[in-house]
Amino acid sequence: MREQLVDTICDLLPLVLKREVTGATADTTLMEALGMSSTTGLELVLELEERLAVEISVEDLGRDDFGTVGSLADYVAGNLLPEA
């Protein structure tokens, strides 16, 4: 599941950041290396929900969860909401 999420996040980065992103991996820092803001981070989570057809709890989503692509993937994997 984590690797699928990492791949999906990497696929969505150019869409959310509105620029080309190459070579992103689980260890890529979102804010430092890619310049992602908290607003674009939330946009990324919304795009993930749409792409994966799931709901993700953002109640406890914090800056640390946007440390790297991998940390965001871990947050998403641990915070999927049950389908209604």
DSSP file (Angstrom, degrees, kcal/mol; ACC not computed):
  #  RESIDUE AA STRUCTURE BP1 BP2  ACC     N-H-->O    O-->H-N    N-H-->O    O-->H-N    TCO  KAPPA ALPHA  PHI   PSI    X-CA   Y-CA   Z-CA
    1    1 A M     >        0   0    0      0, 0.0     4,-2.3     0, 0.0     5,-0.2   0.000 360.0 360.0 360.0 -43.2    0.0    0.0    0.0
    2    2 A R  H  >  +     0   0    0      1,-0.2     4,-2.8     2,-0.2     5,-0.2   0.930 360.0  48.8 -60.8 -46.6    2.8    2.5    0.9
    3    3 A E  H  > S+     0   0    0      1,-0.2     4,-2.6     2,-0.2    -1,-0.2   0.893 110.6  51.3 -62.6 -38.9    4.6    2.1   -2.4
    4    4 A Q  H  > S+     0   0    0      2,-0.2     4,-2.4     1,-0.2    -1,-0.2   0.913 111.7  47.8 -62.4 -42.2    1.3    2.6   -4.3
    5    5 A L  H  X S+     0   0    0     -4,-2.3     4,-2.9     2,-0.2    -2,-0.2   0.913 110.5  50.9 -65.6 -42.5    0.7    5.7   -2.3
    6    6 A V  H  X S+     0   0    0     -4,-2.8     4,-2.6     2,-0.2    -2,-0.2   0.939 112.2  47.4 -59.1 -47.0    4.3    7.0   -2.9
    7    7 A D  H  X S+     0   0    0     -4,-2.6     4,-2.1     1,-0.2    -2,-0.2   0.911 113.2  48.1 -61.0 -43.0    3.9    6.4   -6.7
    8    8 A T  H  X S+     0   0    0     -4,-2.4     4,-1.8     2,-0.2    -2,-0.2   0.916 111.3  49.8 -65.8 -43.2    0.5    8.1   -6.7
    9    9 A I  H  X S+     0   0    0     -4,-2.9     4,-1.4     1,-0.2    -2,-0.2   0.935 111.1  49.7 -60.1 -46.0    1.8   11.1   -4.8
   10   10 A C  H  < S+     0   0    0     -4,-2.6    -1,-0.2     1,-0.2    -2,-0.2   0.874 109.8  51.8 -61.6 -37.2    4.7   11.4   -7.1
   11   11 A D  H  < S+     0   0    0     -4,-2.1     4,-0.4     1,-0.2    -1,-0.2   0.847 112.4  46.2 -65.8 -34.0    2.3   11.3  -10.1
   12   12 A L  H  X S+     0   0    0     -4,-1.8     4,-2.3     1,-0.2     3,-0.3   0.664  89.0  85.9 -85.0 -17.1    0.2   14.1   -8.6
   13   13 A L  H  X S+     0   0    0     -4,-1.4     4,-3.1     1,-0.2     5,-0.3   0.899  88.7  48.9 -55.1 -47.4    3.0   16.4   -7.7
   14   14 A P  H  >>S+     0   0    0      0, 0.0     4,-1.2     0, 0.0     5,-0.9   0.888 112.1  50.6 -61.5 -36.0    3.2   18.1  -11.1
   15   15 A L  H  45S+     0   0    0     -4,-0.4    -2,-0.2    -3,-0.3    -3,-0.1   0.934 117.0  38.7 -64.4 -46.7   -0.5   18.7  -11.2
   16   16 A V  H  <5S+     0   0    0     -4,-2.3    -1,-0.2     1,-0.2    -3,-0.2   0.893 122.3  41.2 -73.6 -41.1   -0.6   20.2   -7.7
   17   17 A L  H  <5S-     0   0    0     -4,-3.1    -1,-0.2    -5,-0.3    -2,-0.2   0.599  99.9-135.1 -84.5 -10.7    2.6   22.2   -8.0
   18   18 A K  T  <5S+     0   0    0     -4,-1.2     2,-0.3    -5,-0.3    -3,-0.2   0.867  73.3  81.4  57.4  40.1    1.8   23.3  -11.6
   19   19 A R  S   <S-     0   0    0     -5,-0.9    -2,-0.2    -6,-0.2    -1,-0.2  -0.971  91.1 -76.3-161.1 165.0    5.3   22.5  -12.8
   20   20 A E        -     0   0    0     -2,-0.3     2,-0.4    -3,-0.1    -7,-0.0  -0.435  41.0-171.2 -68.9 137.6    7.4   19.6  -13.8
   21   21 A V        +     0   0    0     -2,-0.1     2,-0.4   -11,-0.1     3,-0.1  -0.981   7.7 179.3-131.2 119.1    8.7   17.4  -11.0
   22   22 A T        +     0   0    0     -2,-0.4    -2,-0.0     1,-0.1   -12,-0.0  -0.913  57.9  16.2-122.1 149.0   11.3   14.7  -11.8
   23   23 A G  S    S+     0   0    0     -2,-0.4     2,-0.2     1,-0.2    -1,-0.1   0.627  73.2 162.0  73.9  15.3   13.0   12.2   -9.7
   24   24 A A        +     0   0    0     -3,-0.1     2,-0.2   -14,-0.1    -1,-0.2  -0.476   9.9 170.9 -69.9 137.9   10.7   12.4   -6.7
   25   25 A T    >   -     0   0    0     -2,-0.2     3,-1.5   -15,-0.0    44,-0.4  -0.725  53.1 -82.9-132.7-177.7   11.0    9.4   -4.3
   26   26 A A  T 3  S+     0   0    0      1,-0.3    44,-2.9    -2,-0.2    45,-0.4   0.782 129.0  52.6 -60.2 -26.6    9.7    8.5   -0.8
   27   27 A D  T 3  S+     0   0    0     42,-0.2     2,-0.3    41,-0.1    -1,-0.3   0.470  79.5 117.7 -90.9  -2.3   12.6   10.5    0.6
   28   28 A T    <   -     0   0    0     -3,-1.5    41,-1.9     1,-0.1     2,-0.4  -0.489  66.8-127.9 -68.1 127.9   11.9   13.7   -1.3
   29   29 A T  B   > -A   68   0A   0     -2,-0.3     5,-1.0    39,-0.2     4,-0.4  -0.636  14.5-155.5 -79.0 130.6   11.1   16.5    1.0
   30   30 A L  T   5S+     0   0    0     37,-1.0     6,-2.3    36,-0.5     4,-0.4   0.936  86.7  30.5 -74.4 -47.9    7.9   18.2    0.1
   31   31 A M  T  >5S+     0   0    0     35,-0.7     4,-0.8    36,-0.3    -1,-0.1   0.928 127.7  37.1 -80.7 -45.1    8.4   21.7    1.5
   32   32 A E  T  45S+     0   0    0     35,-0.3    -2,-0.1     2,-0.2    -1,-0.1   0.977 128.0  29.1 -74.4 -55.3   12.1   22.1    1.3
   33   33 A A  T  45S+     0   0    0     -4,-0.4    -3,-0.2     1,-0.2    -1,-0.1   0.867 135.3  28.3 -75.1 -36.4   13.0   20.4   -2.0
   34   34 A L  T  4<S-     0   0    0     -5,-1.0    -3,-0.2    -4,-0.4    -1,-0.2   0.563  97.1-126.7-105.6 -10.1    9.7   21.0   -3.8
   35   35 A G     <  +     0   0    0     -4,-0.8    -4,-0.3     1,-0.2     2,-0.2   0.782  44.7 170.3  71.9  26.6    8.5   24.2   -2.2
   36   36 A M        -     0   0    0     -6,-2.3    -1,-0.2    30,-0.1     2,-0.2  -0.499  19.0-151.9 -73.7 138.5    5.1   22.9   -1.2
   37   37 A S     >  -     0   0    0     -2,-0.2     4,-2.1     1,-0.1     5,-0.1  -0.508  32.3-101.9 -98.6 173.3    3.0   25.0    1.1
   38   38 A S  H  > S+     0   0    0      1,-0.2     4,-2.1     2,-0.2     5,-0.2   0.855 123.6  54.6 -64.4 -32.7    0.4   23.8    3.5
   39   39 A T  H  > S+     0   0    0      2,-0.2     4,-2.0     1,-0.2    -1,-0.2   0.934 110.1  43.7 -66.3 -46.1   -2.3   24.9    1.0
   40   40 A T  H  > S+     0   0    0      1,-0.2     4,-2.2     2,-0.2    -1,-0.2   0.816 110.2  58.7 -69.8 -27.7   -0.8   22.9   -1.8
   41   41 A G  H  X S+     0   0    0     -4,-2.1     4,-2.0     2,-0.2    -2,-0.2   0.922 107.0  45.4 -64.0 -43.8   -0.4   20.0    0.6
   42   42 A L  H  X S+     0   0    0     -4,-2.1     4,-2.4     2,-0.2    -2,-0.2   0.884 110.7  54.2 -66.1 -37.5   -4.1   20.0    1.3
   43   43 A E  H  X S+     0   0    0     -4,-2.0     4,-2.3     1,-0.2    -1,-0.2   0.898 107.0  52.0 -61.2 -39.1   -4.7   20.2   -2.4
   44   44 A L  H  X S+     0   0    0     -4,-2.2     4,-2.4     2,-0.2    -2,-0.2   0.914 108.3  50.3 -63.0 -43.1   -2.5   17.1   -2.8
   45   45 A V  H  X S+     0   0    0     -4,-2.0     4,-2.4     2,-0.2    -2,-0.2   0.912 110.5  50.0 -61.9 -42.3   -4.6   15.3   -0.2
   46   46 A L  H  X S+     0   0    0     -4,-2.4     4,-2.1     1,-0.2    -1,-0.2   0.896 110.6  49.5 -63.2 -39.8   -7.8   16.2   -2.0
   47   47 A E  H  X S+     0   0    0     -4,-2.3     4,-3.0     2,-0.2    -1,-0.2   0.884 109.2  52.8 -65.5 -37.9   -6.3   15.0   -5.3
   48   48 A L  H  X S+     0   0    0     -4,-2.4     4,-2.9     2,-0.2     5,-0.2   0.918 107.3  51.8 -62.0 -43.6   -5.3   11.7   -3.6
   49   49 A E  H  X>S+     0   0    0     -4,-2.4     5,-1.5     1,-0.2     4,-1.1   0.929 113.8  43.8 -58.0 -45.2   -8.9   11.3   -2.3
   50   50 A E  H  <5S+     0   0    0     -4,-2.1     3,-0.2     2,-0.2    -2,-0.2   0.934 115.6  46.8 -66.7 -46.1  -10.2   11.7   -5.8
   51   51 A R  H  <5S+     0   0    0     -4,-3.0    -2,-0.2     1,-0.2    -1,-0.2   0.891 122.1  35.4 -63.6 -41.1   -7.6    9.5   -7.5
   52   52 A L  H  <5S-     0   0    0     -4,-2.9    -1,-0.2    -5,-0.2    -2,-0.2   0.501 102.4-128.4 -93.5  -5.2   -7.9    6.7   -5.0
   53   53 A A  T  <5 +     0   0    0     -4,-1.1     2,-0.3    -3,-0.2    -3,-0.2   0.929  69.7 115.4  55.2  49.1  -11.7    7.1   -4.5
   54   54 A V      < -     0   0    0     -5,-1.5     2,-0.4    -6,-0.2    -1,-0.2  -0.844  65.7-119.0-134.5 170.9  -11.2    7.2   -0.7
   55   55 A E  E     -B   81   0B   0     26,-0.6    26,-3.2    -2,-0.3     2,-0.5  -0.964  24.0-159.4-113.9 136.9  -11.7    9.7    2.2
   56   56 A I  E     -B   80   0B   0     -2,-0.4     2,-0.4    24,-0.2    24,-0.2  -0.962  19.4-124.7-118.2 127.3   -8.7   10.7    4.2
   57   57 A S        +     0   0    0     22,-3.1     3,-0.1    -2,-0.5    -2,-0.0  -0.560  27.3 177.8 -69.8 124.7   -9.0   12.2    7.7
   58   58 A V    >   +     0   0    0     -2,-0.4     3,-1.0     1,-0.1    -1,-0.1   0.276  50.9 106.0-108.6   8.9   -7.3   15.5    7.8
   59   59 A E  T 3  S+     0   0    0      1,-0.3    -1,-0.1     3,-0.0    -2,-0.0   0.882  93.2  26.9 -56.4 -42.5   -8.2   16.3   11.4
   60   60 A D  T 3  S+     0   0    0     -3,-0.1     2,-0.3     2,-0.1    -1,-0.3   0.250  87.2 135.2-106.0  11.6   -4.7   15.6   12.7
   61   61 A L    <   +     0   0    0     -3,-1.0     2,-0.2     3,-0.1    -3,-0.1  -0.453  31.7 169.4 -66.1 122.9   -2.8   16.4    9.5
   62   62 A G    >>  -     0   0    0     -2,-0.3     3,-1.0     1,-0.0     4,-0.5  -0.741  50.5 -89.3-130.9 177.8    0.2   18.6   10.4
   63   63 A R  G >4 S+     0   0    0      1,-0.3     3,-1.6    -2,-0.2    -2,-0.0   0.859 120.6  60.0 -56.7 -39.3    3.4   20.0    9.0
   64   64 A D  G >4 S+     0   0    0      1,-0.3     3,-1.7     2,-0.2     4,-0.3   0.816  96.0  62.0 -61.7 -29.7    5.4   16.9   10.0
   65   65 A D  G <4 S+     0   0    0     -3,-1.0    -1,-0.3     1,-0.3     3,-0.2   0.701 101.7  53.2 -69.8 -17.6    3.2   14.8    7.8
   66   66 A F  G << S+     0   0    0     -3,-1.6   -35,-0.7    -4,-0.5   -36,-0.5   0.126  76.9 107.5-100.3  19.1    4.4   16.8    4.9
   67   67 A G  S <  S-     0   0    0     -3,-1.7   -37,-1.0     1,-0.1   -36,-0.3   0.959  91.5  -8.0 -60.5 -52.8    8.0   16.2    5.7
   68   68 A T  B  > S-A   29   0A   0     -4,-0.3     4,-2.0   -39,-0.3   -39,-0.2  -0.883  72.2-102.8-137.7 168.5    8.6   13.8    2.8
   69   69 A V  H  > S+     0   0    0    -41,-1.9     4,-2.2   -44,-0.4   -43,-0.2   0.916 123.8  51.8 -56.8 -42.6    6.6   12.0    0.1
   70   70 A G  H  > S+     0   0    0    -44,-2.9     4,-2.4     1,-0.2    -1,-0.2   0.880 106.5  51.1 -64.2 -40.2    7.0    8.8    2.3
   71   71 A S  H  > S+     0   0    0    -45,-0.4     4,-2.2     2,-0.2    -1,-0.2   0.873 111.1  48.8 -68.1 -34.8    5.7   10.5    5.5
   72   72 A L  H  X S+     0   0    0     -4,-2.0     4,-2.7     2,-0.2    -2,-0.2   0.908 110.4  51.2 -68.0 -40.3    2.6   11.8    3.7
   73   73 A A  H  X S+     0   0    0     -4,-2.2     4,-2.5     1,-0.2    -2,-0.2   0.908 110.3  49.6 -61.1 -41.6    2.1    8.3    2.3
   74   74 A D  H  X S+     0   0    0     -4,-2.4     4,-1.8     2,-0.2    -1,-0.2   0.911 111.0  49.2 -63.6 -42.7    2.3    6.9    5.8
   75   75 A Y  H  X S+     0   0    0     -4,-2.2     4,-0.8   -10,-0.2    -2,-0.2   0.944 112.3  47.7 -60.8 -48.0   -0.2    9.4    7.1
   76   76 A V  H >< S+     0   0    0     -4,-2.7     3,-1.0     1,-0.2    -2,-0.2   0.926 110.6  51.4 -60.4 -45.6   -2.6    8.7    4.3
   77   77 A A  H 3< S+     0   0    0     -4,-2.5     3,-0.5     1,-0.3    -1,-0.2   0.849 114.5  43.9 -60.9 -34.6   -2.3    4.9    4.8
   78   78 A G  H 3< S+     0   0    0     -4,-1.8    -1,-0.3     1,-0.2    -2,-0.2   0.515 115.3  47.9 -88.5  -5.1   -3.0    5.4    8.6
   79   79 A N    <<  +     0   0    0     -3,-1.0   -22,-3.1    -4,-0.8     2,-0.3   0.026  68.3 138.1-129.5  28.6   -5.9    7.8    8.2
   80   80 A L  E     -B   56   0B   0     -3,-0.5   -24,-0.2   -24,-0.2     3,-0.0  -0.605  47.7-135.9 -72.2 131.8   -8.2    6.4    5.6
   81   81 A L  E     -B   55   0B   0    -26,-3.2   -26,-0.6    -2,-0.3     3,-0.1  -0.672  23.5-103.2 -88.5 144.0  -11.8    6.8    6.6
   82   82 A P        -     0   0    0      0, 0.0    -1,-0.1     0, 0.0     2,-0.1  -0.349  45.8 -98.1 -62.6 145.8  -14.2    3.9    6.3
   83   83 A E              0   0    0      1,-0.1   -29,-0.0    -3,-0.0    -3,-0.0  -0.374 360.0 360.0 -66.4 143.7  -16.6    4.3    3.3
   84   84 A A              0   0    0     -3,-0.1    -1,-0.1    -2,-0.1     0, 0.0   0.479 360.0 360.0 -69.0 360.0  -20.0    5.7    4.2
